[in-house]
Amino acid sequence: MALACAMAALCSQSAMAADIARMVVAFPAGGPADALARSIAKQLEIELKRTVIIDNRPGANGAIAVSAVTKGPADGSVFFLTSAGAIVINPALYKNLSYKPEKDLVPVSLVTTTPQVIVAPMQSKFTTAKDIVVLSRSGKAVSLASSGVGSMPHMAIELFKASTGAEFLHVAYKGAAPAITDTIGGQVDAFFGDASGLLPFIAGKKLKPIAVTTSARLPYLPNVPTLEEGGIKGVIAENWYGVMVPAGTSQKVVQELNSAIRKTLENKEVKAGLTTMGMTPAPSSPSEFASRIRSDGEKWSRLITERRVKPE
């Protein structure tokens, strides 16, 4: 009888082996990805019943973070909070990438989505996206900044160029922070960036929002039109963050982590915090996330090929 009770207790325990879980983030502390990790970590600890440590591993276009995850145990004690770029853009852009997402990682859940916003210096004469296009067509050199080659803002710029047929000087920064600084200062004409990193500067009247890359206006920027409203079609670009684990992780562990993420994102305080940051909670099943990865991978791979986008 005692043995049976002991076995039942063991069976009811979590499939995860460790009391500490490590959430690996491919970006430095202080950025939107780190802010997202910290905003969900506390509630995730409650749902997982274990301590969650944030492990920032920036550099090498996500390869350092992926290596930290794939070299860890496949027991749920290490998981990857990744942006879209490392999973659906890098494989098409870098031919000698040190990892293969479809072989090295297993999707657990989508976490949030965040669209791109076109912003300009407050002193800029731009009021619409068409103003940017008209200036370019007049023969003036127009500079559009992104947070880096292969970033989601870069992909949005390539879609913008393809849709309008206009030419722009793409200025690729190493991260959003320096791009934002130079846009505020007027060193570049406009910047395409994640809404999550731009809202404080828009609210503080340091940057002027021009348009959003979504099919509908955003609830937290209701007065900012979509590009489609301005007659610029097909420029839909949305960054996302999701959780993945090392290949070989059991389905039981994947489902347990998926359930914890879903419950975390359903928490009212977490949802409110993410919305304030310009992120939309988007929990999914593992299969739904895998489908999103496939479709986005095909979309960005096709664009990279058609636009002949090359790494630095």
N, C-alpha and C positions, 0 to 999 in steps of 0.2 A: 504493500500500500504506500509506504514511504517513498519507495523507488518510483512508483507511478506518479506520485505528486511532484517529485523532483523533476521527472521527465516532462511533465505538463508545464512546469514553471519554465524550464529551459525552452520549450517550444513556443511559449508566449513571449519570449524575449525578442528584442529587436534583432533583425538580421545583420545590423551593423556591428562590427566587432569592437570599435574603440569608443572611449568616453569623450574623446576630443575629435572634432571634425575640422578639417582645414579647407577653407574656401580660397582657392587660388584665383587671383585677379591679374590680368595682363597689363595693368596700368598702374602708375604711381599713386600714392596717397594724395588725396585732395581733389581728384578729378571726378567727373560724373560716375564712372564705373565704381570707383572706391566709395563714393557717397551712396550708390545703390547697395553695394555690399553691406555697408554699415547700417543702412536703413532696414534691411531685412534680417540681419544677423541675430538680433535679440529675440525676435519672435520665432525665428528658425530654431534657436536653441531650445525654446519652450516646446516646440513641436517635435524636435528630434530627441529631446531629453539628454542633450550632451552639449558641451561647450563648443562654440564655433569660433575659430581663429581665422582672421583675414590675412592672407599671405600675398602681398603685392610682389609680382614678378614681371616688371615691365621690360620692354626691349625686344629686338629682333622680330618685330611684327607679330608678336604673340608666341613665337617658337619657344622662348624661355619658359613661359607659363605652361604651355602644352607639355614640355619636357618634364616639368615639375609634377604635373598631374599623371602622365603616363608612366613615370618611374615610381609612382606611389602604389600602395596596395589597392587592389580592386575589391575593396570591402566597404566602400561608402565613407571611409574616413578622410578621403581626399576628393574634392570635386572642383570643377572649373566653372567659374562665372565668366562667360565669354561674350564679347560683342560679335556682331555679324561678321565683321571683317576677317577675323582669324579663321573663320569656318567656311564662308561662302565667297570671299573675294581673294584672299591670299592664294588658294590652290590654283586659281586661274592666272594670277599675276606673277607668281614666283615659280618657275619651272623646277627649281631644285629645292623646294620646300622640304624641311627636315621631318615633317610629319604629314600624315594623310588622315584628315578628320574622319572619313568614313571607315577607316580601319583601326585607328588608334583611340577613338572616342565613341561613347554611346550617349545618345540624347536622353535627357531626363525630363526637362520641361522648359518651355519658353517662360521667361520671367516678366519682361517689360518690352514695350516698343516705344520709340521716340522718333518723330519725324524730323526732317531738315527744315530749317528756317533760313531764308535769305535776309541778311541784315546789312545795313550800310552805316557809315558815320552819320552822326546827327546832323552835321553840316552839309551832307550830301544833297544834291538836287534831285536824286532819285526818289520817286514816290511810288512807282510801280515797276514790275519786272520788265515791262515793255520799254520803259525809259532806258534800262540797261542795254537792251537789244538795239534800240534806235541809236544810242551813242556809239555802239560798236560798229553799226552799219554806216555811220557817218565817216568812218575812217579813223576815229580816235581809238587808241589802245585802252582797253578796259581790263582791269585786273580783278580776277575772282580768286579768293583765297580758300584753301581747305586745310584741314588738320593734318594732311599728309597724303602721299601717293598711295592709292589703294584704300583710302578711308571711305566711309559712306558719303561724306560730303564731296569727295572727289568724284564718286560715281554719280552723284546728283548733278555736279557740274557737267560731266560728260553727257548726261541725258539732256540737260539744258542746251548744250551746244548742238546736239543732234536734232533736237526738236525745233530750234530757232534757225539753224543754219548759220548762226553768227559765230565770229571768232573772238575768243577771249584769251588773255594771258592767265594761265593757271599758275598760281603761286602756292606751292605746297610747303606748309610749315611742318615742324616736328611737334605736333600737338596743337590742341585748340587754344591754349592759353596765349602763346605768342601771336597767333593769328588774330585773336580777339583784341589784343593790345594794339596791334598795328591797324586794325580796322577802326578802332576808336580814334586813333591818331590820324587817320586819313592816308596812311601809307599804301593802302589798297582800296579799291573802289567798293568792293562788297565781299561778304564772307558767307559761305554755305556752312551751317553747323547744326549739330544736334540741338533740339529745343531745350533739352535738359541742361546744357551748358550755357545757354544764352538768356534764359528768362530773367536772371538777376540784373543783367546789363540792360535788358529792354525795360524792365520795371524801374531801373535807376536812371532812365533817360540818357544812357551812354551809347546805345545803339538803336537805330531805327529799323523796325521790322518791315520788310517789303512784301514777302509772300511766303507761303508754306507749300511743301511738296506732298500734299495729301489730297485726297479726292473731296474732302469736306473741311470746313474751317475747324480750328481747334477750340475746344471749350475754354481753354485758358488764354487764348489769343483771338477772341471772337471778332475783332475788328481787322484782322489781317487776312487778306484774300488768298485763295489758292491760286496756283499758277494757271490752272484750267479756267478760272474765272477771268483771267486776263488774256485768254486765247492761246496760251502756251500748253499744248497737249502732251500727254505721255510722260511727264516728269514726276513720277511717283517714286519716292525714295524714302525708306523707313529703316532706321537702325533698330536693332533689337539686342537684348541680352537674354542669355539662356544658360541653363546648367547642364553640364556634361560630365561623365565619369569615365575612368579608364576602360578600355576594351577588356572583356572578361568579367566585368562586374555582373553578379547574378541578377536575374529579373526581380527577385524578391527585394533586393537592396534598391534597385532602380525604382520599383513601385513605392517602397517606403519613403524614399527621398522625394519622389514626385508628390506623394500625399502631403508631406511636410511643407513643401513649397506651395502647393495649392492652398492649404490652410493658412499659411503665412500671408499670402497675397489676398486672402479673403478678410483678414483682420482690418477693421475700420481705420485704425490709426496708421497702419502701414499703407493702406490704399490712399489715405489723405496725404500722407507724406510724399508718396511717389507722384501723385498728381500735381502737388505743389512744385515738384522738381521738373515737371514737364514730361513725366513718364507715365505710360498707361499700363497698369497691371494686365498681364496676358497669360495666365497659367494655361497649360495645355497638357495633353497626354504625351507620353514619349513618342507615339506614332505620329501624332499631329505635328510635333516639333521636328521629327525626321522628315516629314513631308514638306514643311516650310524650308528646311535646309536644302532639300533637293530642288525645289522650285526657285528659291533665291539664288542658289548656286548656278543653275542654268541661265537665269536672267543676267547675272553679273558677268558670267563667263562669256556669254554672247556679246554683251556690250564691250567688254575688254578686247575681244577679238575684232569686232567691227570698228571700234575707235582706235585700235592699235595702241592701246595703253601699255606703257612700258614702266617697269620699276626704275627707281633712281639708279 
